[in-house]
Amino acid sequence: MWQRLRNWLSDDAAQEKDDTSWGLPLWWGAGIVALFTVAIAWCHVPAEPNLLEVADGRPQLSVFRSLIATAGVEDQVAAAITADFPGLTFLAPSDTAFAALPEELLAAATSDPNIAFQLLAFHVIEGKVSLTDLVSLRSVTTGMGVDVSITERDGTVFFDTAAIIGPDLEASNGNVHMIDSVLGLQAAGG
């Protein structure tokens, strides 16, 4: 067997070999394919999810995720960070926060693209911002152009009056910090 391989690799044998067959037993090919498959699988590192996938993976953000769809900004939320797009950080109200809203307001927010967009814009800041960075900033400007204070009291960080209850849900193109109330309803027309 080794002699056949050595012959196949030699210049003289290379001229005589059939281009469709290496002259090796069929199981060699299967073994080589299996070896490469194991090597590729071992080296595979799963990609970090984007913001849309992070929201999809959290049942407690289902209403927030529906706002993204209603506003028609799914492609933008899933976009990769580039020189022109530094990423986004959402301060996303939980489903419990949305449940505290009057039913008619929640229905309007999840069905009217303009209201959904304005609510999202109030809950987003530019860049990939961790909780630690938020605390050090002390104030951020939302996508609506409104300056919102960031404070820390008794170990809890607040985005305006909303407590951050699920910090640093990291994505490839930003961060999500889950909050306990919906803000900016006046700005969104609610």
Residue frames as qw, qx, qy, qz and C-alpha x, y, z in Angstrom:
[[0.000, 0.887, 0.462, 0.000, 0.00, 0.00, 0.00],
 [0.273, -0.830, 0.105, 0.474, 2.69, 2.54, 0.95],
 [0.445, -0.153, 0.601, 0.646, 4.64, 1.55, -2.14],
 [0.264, 0.619, 0.646, 0.361, 1.64, 2.34, -4.33],
 [0.108, -0.955, -0.218, 0.171, 1.30, 5.77, -2.69],
 [0.414, -0.609, 0.362, 0.572, 5.04, 6.43, -3.11],
 [0.422, 0.156, 0.684, 0.573, 4.81, 5.38, -6.76],
 [0.157, 0.813, 0.541, 0.148, 1.80, 7.57, -7.32],
 [0.196, -0.938, -0.030, 0.285, 3.63, 10.58, -5.90],
 [0.535, -0.334, 0.459, 0.625, 6.81, 9.97, -7.93],
 [0.253, 0.577, -0.273, -0.727, 7.28, 11.82, -11.22],
 [0.094, 0.155, -0.894, -0.410, 7.45, 8.62, -13.28],
 [0.051, 0.378, 0.916, -0.121, 4.25, 7.22, -11.87],
 [0.195, 0.585, 0.297, -0.729, 2.49, 10.58, -12.10],
 [0.264, 0.384, -0.511, -0.722, 2.81, 10.46, -15.88],
 [0.223, -0.021, -0.940, -0.258, 1.34, 6.96, -16.01],
 [0.133, 0.292, 0.787, -0.527, -1.52, 7.43, -13.54],
 [0.001, 0.576, 0.703, 0.417, -5.08, 7.66, -14.66],
 [0.026, -0.281, 0.124, -0.951, -6.45, 11.18, -14.00],
 [0.626, -0.403, -0.255, -0.617, -9.74, 9.78, -12.75],
 [0.898, -0.396, -0.195, -0.010, -8.21, 7.44, -10.16],
 [0.126, -0.838, 0.502, -0.175, -5.36, 7.88, -7.73],
 [0.658, 0.237, -0.712, 0.066, -4.79, 4.19, -7.55],
 [0.089, -0.235, 0.718, -0.650, -5.76, 4.16, -3.88],
 [0.118, -0.376, -0.918, 0.054, -8.42, 2.08, -2.21],
 [0.193, -0.659, -0.423, -0.591, -11.82, 3.81, -2.05],
 [0.586, -0.691, -0.390, 0.163, -11.73, 3.89, 1.77],
 [0.505, -0.122, -0.070, 0.851, -8.75, 6.27, 1.64],
 [0.019, -0.412, -0.295, -0.862, -10.92, 8.96, 0.06],
 [0.535, -0.664, -0.437, -0.285, -13.62, 8.46, 2.65],
 [0.686, -0.440, -0.298, 0.497, -11.03, 8.66, 5.42],
 [0.343, 0.071, 0.047, 0.936, -9.56, 11.88, 4.08],
 [0.245, -0.550, -0.368, -0.709, -13.03, 13.46, 3.75],
 [0.653, -0.628, -0.423, 0.009, -13.85, 12.41, 7.32],
 [0.609, -0.243, -0.191, 0.730, -10.57, 13.89, 8.57],
 [0.127, 0.239, 0.154, 0.950, -11.24, 17.24, 6.89],
 [0.428, -0.612, -0.458, -0.482, -14.83, 17.26, 8.14],
 [0.677, -0.558, -0.372, 0.304, -13.67, 16.76, 11.73],
 [0.478, -0.092, -0.048, 0.872, -10.98, 19.45, 11.35],
 [0.062, -0.412, -0.292, -0.861, -13.46, 21.98, 9.94],
 [0.556, -0.644, -0.452, -0.267, -16.07, 21.23, 12.60],
 [0.674, -0.422, -0.315, 0.518, -13.47, 21.52, 15.36],
 [0.347, -0.028, 0.040, 0.936, -12.29, 24.90, 14.05],
 [0.107, -0.609, -0.503, -0.604, -15.79, 26.32, 13.45],
 [0.106, -0.230, -0.500, 0.828, -16.65, 29.20, 15.76],
 [0.107, 0.709, 0.689, 0.102, -20.32, 30.12, 15.69],
 [0.154, 0.445, 0.118, 0.874, -21.00, 33.69, 14.61],
 [0.014, -0.278, -0.553, 0.786, -22.21, 36.11, 17.25],
 [0.176, 0.669, 0.713, 0.114, -25.91, 36.87, 16.67],
 [0.102, 0.341, 0.126, 0.926, -26.95, 40.30, 15.39],
 [0.228, -0.024, 0.411, -0.883, -29.40, 42.54, 17.27],
 [0.691, 0.005, -0.267, -0.672, -32.40, 41.08, 15.48],
 [0.707, 0.022, -0.707, 0.003, -31.34, 37.53, 16.39],
 [0.160, 0.060, -0.687, 0.706, -30.74, 38.56, 20.02],
 [0.469, -0.001, 0.190, -0.862, -34.29, 39.95, 20.19],
 [0.755, 0.052, -0.487, -0.437, -35.65, 36.81, 18.47],
 [0.587, 0.072, -0.768, 0.244, -33.90, 34.64, 21.07],
 [0.033, -0.022, -0.622, 0.782, -35.48, 36.37, 24.07],
 [0.141, -0.554, -0.793, -0.212, -39.18, 35.56, 24.64],
 [0.226, -0.711, -0.436, 0.503, -39.44, 38.50, 27.05],
 [0.060, -0.461, 0.223, 0.857, -38.64, 40.86, 24.12],
 [0.335, 0.369, 0.809, 0.311, -41.35, 39.62, 21.74],
 [0.160, 0.895, 0.385, -0.155, -43.33, 42.88, 21.74],
 [0.169, -0.773, 0.314, 0.525, -40.16, 44.88, 21.20],
 [0.359, -0.102, 0.785, 0.495, -39.30, 42.54, 18.33],
 [0.309, 0.639, 0.693, 0.126, -42.75, 43.09, 16.83],
 [0.025, 0.913, 0.072, -0.402, -42.15, 46.87, 16.93],
 [0.269, -0.478, 0.598, 0.585, -39.03, 46.34, 14.82],
 [0.303, 0.269, 0.834, 0.375, -41.10, 44.47, 12.24],
 [0.153, 0.825, 0.528, -0.130, -43.98, 46.98, 12.33],
 [0.081, -0.852, 0.135, 0.499, -41.56, 49.89, 11.86],
 [0.806, 0.587, 0.051, 0.060, -40.02, 48.11, 8.88],
 [0.052, 0.875, -0.474, 0.081, -36.43, 48.42, 10.10],
 [0.952, -0.212, 0.220, 0.034, -35.42, 44.75, 10.33],
 [0.792, 0.454, -0.052, 0.406, -32.64, 45.11, 7.73],
 [0.088, 0.801, -0.282, 0.522, -31.16, 48.12, 9.53],
 [0.667, -0.603, 0.327, -0.292, -31.29, 46.38, 12.92],
 [0.965, -0.043, 0.223, 0.132, -29.56, 43.31, 11.46],
 [0.543, 0.790, -0.197, 0.206, -26.86, 45.33, 9.60],
 [0.829, -0.132, -0.183, 0.511, -23.20, 44.72, 10.38],
 [0.296, -0.854, 0.038, 0.426, -20.97, 47.37, 11.93],
 [0.673, 0.474, 0.180, 0.538, -19.06, 49.34, 9.30],
 [0.357, -0.020, -0.095, 0.929, -17.17, 52.63, 9.13],
 [0.217, -0.308, -0.252, -0.891, -20.51, 54.31, 8.35],
 [0.722, -0.454, -0.287, -0.437, -22.56, 52.31, 10.87],
 [0.067, 0.496, -0.715, 0.488, -21.11, 52.08, 14.40],
 [0.317, -0.228, -0.910, 0.141, -23.81, 49.75, 15.63],
 [0.431, -0.546, -0.165, -0.699, -26.80, 50.35, 17.88],
 [0.135, -0.034, -0.844, 0.518, -27.66, 49.90, 21.51],
 [0.456, -0.483, -0.469, -0.582, -31.29, 49.30, 22.36],
 [0.149, -0.068, 0.695, -0.700, -32.74, 49.95, 25.78],
 [0.411, -0.158, -0.723, -0.533, -35.59, 47.56, 25.09],
 [0.565, -0.242, 0.355, -0.705, -38.71, 47.45, 27.24],
 [0.112, -0.034, 0.992, -0.053, -39.64, 43.93, 28.34],
 [0.293, -0.372, -0.743, -0.472, -42.99, 42.36, 27.50],
 [0.338, -0.568, -0.645, 0.384, -44.01, 43.03, 31.11],
 [0.119, -0.361, -0.053, 0.923, -43.31, 46.74, 30.56],
 [0.205, -0.068, -0.545, -0.810, -45.46, 46.76, 27.42],
 [0.328, -0.440, -0.831, -0.090, -48.23, 44.86, 29.25],
 [0.208, -0.496, -0.485, 0.690, -48.49, 47.76, 31.70],
 [0.064, 0.088, -0.266, -0.958, -49.58, 50.08, 28.86],
 [0.598, 0.341, 0.352, -0.634, -53.25, 50.68, 28.09],
 [0.668, 0.206, 0.699, 0.153, -54.44, 48.11, 25.53],
 [0.496, 0.831, 0.251, -0.017, -55.35, 50.72, 22.88],
 [0.019, -0.899, 0.402, 0.175, -51.89, 52.28, 23.10],
 [0.509, -0.325, 0.772, 0.197, -50.16, 48.92, 22.80],
 [0.649, 0.479, 0.588, 0.069, -52.39, 48.02, 19.83],
 [0.336, 0.937, -0.008, -0.096, -51.54, 51.32, 18.12],
 [0.220, -0.768, 0.568, 0.196, -47.81, 50.88, 18.75],
 [0.514, -0.159, 0.820, 0.195, -47.74, 47.37, 17.31],
 [0.553, 0.547, 0.619, 0.112, -49.85, 48.22, 14.25],
 [0.263, 0.962, 0.061, -0.043, -48.86, 51.77, 13.24],
 [0.807, 0.237, -0.056, 0.538, -45.39, 51.93, 11.60],
 [0.141, 0.736, -0.127, 0.650, -44.91, 55.60, 12.56],
 [0.613, -0.690, 0.174, -0.343, -45.63, 55.05, 16.26],
 [0.967, -0.153, 0.046, 0.198, -43.52, 51.88, 16.29],
 [0.639, 0.473, -0.101, 0.599, -40.60, 53.72, 14.66],
 [0.107, -0.771, 0.179, -0.602, -40.80, 56.63, 17.11],
 [0.807, -0.551, 0.135, -0.163, -40.90, 54.29, 20.11],
 [0.920, 0.067, 0.004, 0.387, -37.87, 52.41, 18.78],
 [0.407, 0.647, -0.109, 0.635, -36.04, 55.68, 18.11],
 [0.393, -0.781, 0.184, -0.449, -36.61, 56.78, 21.70],
 [0.868, -0.421, 0.258, -0.054, -35.13, 53.50, 22.96],
 [0.881, 0.243, 0.076, 0.399, -31.99, 53.39, 20.79],
 [0.181, -0.897, 0.261, 0.306, -28.60, 55.07, 21.00],
 [0.676, 0.663, -0.323, -0.001, -25.79, 55.03, 18.49],
 [0.171, 0.607, -0.742, 0.228, -22.86, 52.65, 18.98],
 [0.787, -0.169, -0.592, 0.033, -22.22, 49.40, 20.78],
 [0.143, -0.608, 0.387, -0.679, -22.47, 50.59, 24.41],
 [0.523, -0.147, -0.807, 0.231, -22.00, 48.28, 27.39],
 [0.480, -0.782, -0.394, -0.054, -23.65, 48.86, 30.76],
 [0.615, -0.433, -0.081, 0.654, -20.31, 50.01, 32.20],
 [0.288, 0.166, 0.290, 0.897, -19.96, 52.54, 29.39],
 [0.211, -0.704, -0.499, -0.460, -23.54, 53.75, 29.88],
 [0.557, -0.725, -0.311, 0.259, -22.91, 54.46, 33.57],
 [0.519, -0.300, 0.078, 0.797, -19.75, 56.41, 32.76],
 [0.170, 0.415, 0.441, 0.777, -21.57, 58.50, 30.11],
 [0.009, -0.338, -0.549, 0.764, -24.20, 59.71, 32.60],
 [0.467, 0.599, 0.219, -0.612, -26.35, 60.96, 29.68],
 [0.378, 0.047, 0.769, 0.513, -27.09, 59.72, 26.16],
 [0.399, 0.362, -0.122, -0.833, -28.89, 61.09, 23.15],
 [0.632, 0.236, 0.728, -0.118, -31.57, 58.78, 21.79],
 [0.335, 0.219, 0.689, 0.604, -32.47, 58.29, 18.16],
 [0.031, 0.844, 0.522, 0.120, -35.24, 60.86, 18.70],
 [0.306, 0.573, -0.108, 0.753, -32.61, 63.45, 19.63],
 [0.559, -0.752, -0.059, -0.344, -33.70, 63.49, 23.27],
 [0.244, 0.474, -0.704, 0.468, -31.02, 63.59, 25.98],
 [0.824, -0.432, -0.269, -0.248, -31.73, 60.96, 28.63],
 [0.214, -0.710, 0.588, -0.323, -29.91, 60.66, 31.95],
 [0.808, 0.015, -0.584, 0.078, -28.22, 57.49, 33.10],
 [0.329, -0.659, 0.437, -0.517, -28.07, 57.11, 36.87],
 [0.603, 0.008, -0.784, 0.144, -27.16, 54.43, 39.34],
 [0.459, -0.497, 0.307, -0.670, -29.00, 53.97, 42.64],
 [0.725, -0.294, 0.531, -0.325, -28.60, 51.11, 45.08],
 [0.425, -0.227, 0.835, 0.265, -26.78, 48.99, 42.50],
 [0.520, 0.564, 0.638, 0.066, -29.44, 49.46, 39.79],
 [0.188, -0.158, 0.342, 0.907, -28.77, 51.46, 36.64],
 [0.344, 0.682, 0.544, -0.347, -31.61, 53.62, 35.30],
 [0.233, 0.213, 0.504, 0.804, -32.26, 54.89, 31.77],
 [0.310, -0.440, -0.134, -0.832, -34.29, 57.96, 32.68],
 [0.590, -0.338, 0.406, -0.611, -36.86, 56.37, 35.05],
 [0.947, 0.100, -0.205, -0.227, -36.62, 52.83, 33.64],
 [0.580, -0.567, 0.584, 0.025, -34.49, 50.30, 35.52],
 [0.519, 0.483, -0.668, -0.226, -32.12, 48.22, 33.41],
 [0.808, -0.270, 0.400, -0.338, -33.13, 44.67, 34.35],
 [0.922, 0.142, 0.312, 0.180, -31.28, 42.69, 31.65],
 [0.018, 0.883, -0.319, -0.344, -27.96, 44.31, 30.81],
 [0.052, -0.608, 0.722, 0.325, -25.40, 43.52, 28.14],
 [0.812, 0.291, 0.504, -0.041, -27.24, 41.18, 25.80],
 [0.158, -0.591, 0.491, 0.621, -24.41, 41.36, 23.29],
 [0.768, 0.558, 0.310, -0.053, -24.78, 41.20, 19.54],
 [0.695, 0.108, 0.291, 0.649, -22.33, 41.41, 16.66],
 [0.219, 0.510, 0.266, 0.788, -23.64, 44.87, 15.80],
 [0.254, -0.590, 0.085, -0.762, -24.60, 46.32, 19.17],
 [0.106, -0.027, -0.848, 0.518, -26.04, 45.66, 22.59],
 [0.471, -0.542, -0.455, -0.527, -29.48, 45.26, 24.11],
 [0.055, 0.052, -0.691, 0.719, -30.23, 46.32, 27.67],
 [0.310, -0.531, -0.737, -0.281, -33.69, 45.22, 28.80],
 [0.060, -0.179, 0.339, -0.922, -35.62, 47.84, 30.81],
 [0.006, -0.332, -0.891, 0.308, -38.71, 47.64, 33.01],
 [0.255, 0.709, 0.447, -0.482, -40.84, 50.40, 31.48],
 [0.486, 0.545, 0.455, 0.509, -41.72, 52.03, 28.18],
 [0.218, -0.583, -0.086, 0.778, -40.45, 55.59, 27.74],
 [0.064, -0.203, 0.433, 0.876, -41.09, 58.35, 25.24],
 [0.226, 0.519, 0.824, 0.034, -44.80, 57.76, 24.81],
 [0.138, 0.830, 0.208, -0.498, -45.49, 61.50, 24.49],
 [0.030, -0.570, 0.539, 0.620, -42.86, 61.77, 21.74],
 [0.126, 0.032, 0.928, 0.348, -44.36, 58.77, 19.97],
 [0.379, -0.189, -0.376, -0.824, -47.84, 60.24, 20.02],
 [0.512, -0.314, -0.799, -0.028, -49.18, 58.16, 22.91]]
